[in-house]
Amino acid sequence: QVQLVESGGGSVQAGGSLRLSCAASEYTGSGSCMGWFRQAPGKEREGVASIDRDGRPTYADSVKGRFTISKDNAENILYLQMNSLLSEDTAMYYCALVQTDYSRTDCQSRTTIDYWGQGTQVTVSS
């Protein structure tokens, strides 16, 4: 059972930056993918960014050009650098892992996720 622990959330003003981290408790495997999702009150959980099994990033249109996802494979840590934050970025952010990324898109849908972190809150005030 892989444990995912997020950190780095907080409260910032619009235009500010935050960096989220997600530490996996063990090696996630060469065929895995990881990603970030978020859920605002009253809304469905949505994909924000992911890295597929080949290390290629994908971003939701709403965060392209502002967020950057990266992964330290040696330390099993996933990052999300968030710049130019907007009030609509306010949400609980969740780290996600799929152990075998068959389609190279498995980390883009919440229905195919194997493991979730507990979430870290990001609040952006305008």
C-alpha positions as CSV (number, residue, x, y, z in Angstrom):
1,Q,0.0,0.0,0.0
2,V,1.6,3.2,-1.2
3,Q,1.1,6.3,1.0
4,L,1.1,9.7,-0.6
5,V,1.6,12.8,1.6
6,E,1.1,16.3,0.2
7,S,2.5,19.5,1.6
8,G,2.9,23.1,0.6
9,G,-0.6,24.4,0.5
10,G,-1.6,27.6,2.1
11,S,-3.2,31.0,1.6
12,V,-1.9,33.5,-0.9
13,Q,-3.1,36.6,-2.7
14,A,-4.0,36.5,-6.3
15,G,-0.8,36.7,-8.5
16,G,1.2,34.8,-5.9
17,S,2.9,31.5,-6.0
18,L,3.0,28.2,-4.1
19,R,4.8,24.9,-4.6
20,L,3.1,21.7,-3.6
21,S,5.0,18.5,-2.9
22,C,3.8,14.9,-2.7
23,A,6.1,12.3,-1.2
24,A,5.5,8.7,-1.9
25,S,6.3,6.2,0.8
26,E,8.0,3.8,-1.6
27,Y,9.3,3.5,-5.2
28,T,6.4,4.0,-7.5
29,G,7.7,1.9,-10.4
30,S,8.9,2.7,-13.9
31,G,5.5,2.1,-15.4
32,S,3.6,4.4,-13.1
33,C,2.2,7.9,-13.6
34,M,1.4,10.6,-11.0
35,G,-0.7,13.7,-11.1
36,W,-2.5,16.5,-9.2
37,F,-6.2,16.9,-9.0
38,R,-8.2,19.5,-7.2
39,Q,-11.7,19.8,-5.8
40,A,-13.5,23.0,-4.9
41,P,-16.6,23.0,-2.6
42,G,-19.6,21.8,-4.5
43,K,-17.6,20.8,-7.6
44,E,-16.3,17.5,-8.9
45,R,-12.6,16.6,-8.5
46,E,-10.8,17.6,-11.7
47,G,-7.4,16.9,-13.1
48,V,-4.8,19.7,-13.0
49,A,-1.6,18.2,-14.2
50,S,0.0,14.8,-14.6
51,I,3.2,13.1,-15.7
52,D,2.8,9.9,-17.7
53,R,5.0,6.8,-17.5
54,D,7.4,8.3,-20.0
55,G,7.8,11.5,-18.1
56,R,5.6,13.6,-20.4
57,P,3.5,16.3,-18.6
58,T,-0.1,17.2,-19.4
59,Y,-2.0,20.2,-18.1
60,A,-5.6,21.3,-17.8
61,D,-6.3,24.2,-20.1
62,S,-7.1,26.4,-17.1
63,V,-3.5,26.1,-15.7
64,K,-1.4,26.0,-18.8
65,G,1.4,28.5,-18.7
66,R,1.0,29.0,-15.0
67,F,1.5,25.6,-13.3
68,T,4.5,23.3,-13.8
69,I,4.5,19.7,-12.8
70,S,7.8,17.8,-12.1
71,K,9.0,14.7,-10.4
72,D,12.1,13.7,-8.6
73,N,12.4,10.0,-9.4
74,A,15.3,9.4,-7.1
75,E,13.3,10.7,-4.1
76,N,9.8,9.7,-5.2
77,I,8.5,13.2,-4.8
78,L,6.1,14.9,-7.1
79,Y,5.9,18.7,-7.3
80,L,3.5,21.3,-8.6
81,Q,4.8,24.8,-9.0
82,M,1.8,27.2,-9.2
83,N,2.4,30.8,-10.4
84,S,0.1,33.7,-11.1
85,L,-2.5,32.1,-8.9
86,L,-6.2,33.1,-9.4
87,S,-9.1,33.0,-7.0
88,E,-10.6,30.2,-9.0
89,D,-7.5,28.1,-8.2
90,T,-8.8,27.8,-4.6
91,A,-9.4,24.2,-3.9
92,M,-8.2,21.1,-2.0
93,Y,-5.3,19.7,-4.1
94,Y,-4.8,15.9,-4.2
95,C,-1.8,13.9,-5.3
96,A,-2.6,10.8,-7.3
97,L,-0.8,7.6,-8.4
98,V,-1.5,4.9,-11.0
99,Q,1.0,2.0,-10.6
100,T,0.7,0.9,-14.2
101,D,0.0,3.6,-16.8
102,Y,-1.3,1.4,-19.6
103,S,-2.7,4.1,-21.8
104,R,-0.3,7.0,-20.9
105,T,-3.4,8.9,-19.9
106,D,-4.4,7.0,-16.7
107,C,-3.4,9.8,-14.4
108,Q,-5.7,12.3,-16.2
109,S,-8.9,10.7,-15.0
110,R,-10.0,10.3,-11.4
111,T,-11.7,7.0,-12.2
112,T,-8.4,5.2,-12.9
113,I,-6.4,6.4,-9.9
114,D,-5.0,3.7,-7.6
115,Y,-3.9,5.8,-4.7
116,W,-4.8,9.3,-3.4
117,G,-3.1,11.6,-0.9
118,Q,-5.0,13.2,1.9
119,G,-5.1,16.6,0.2
120,T,-3.6,20.0,0.9
121,Q,-5.7,23.2,0.9
122,V,-4.9,26.1,-1.4
123,T,-6.7,29.4,-0.9
124,V,-6.2,32.3,-3.2
125,S,-7.7,35.7,-2.2
126,S,-8.4,38.4,-4.6
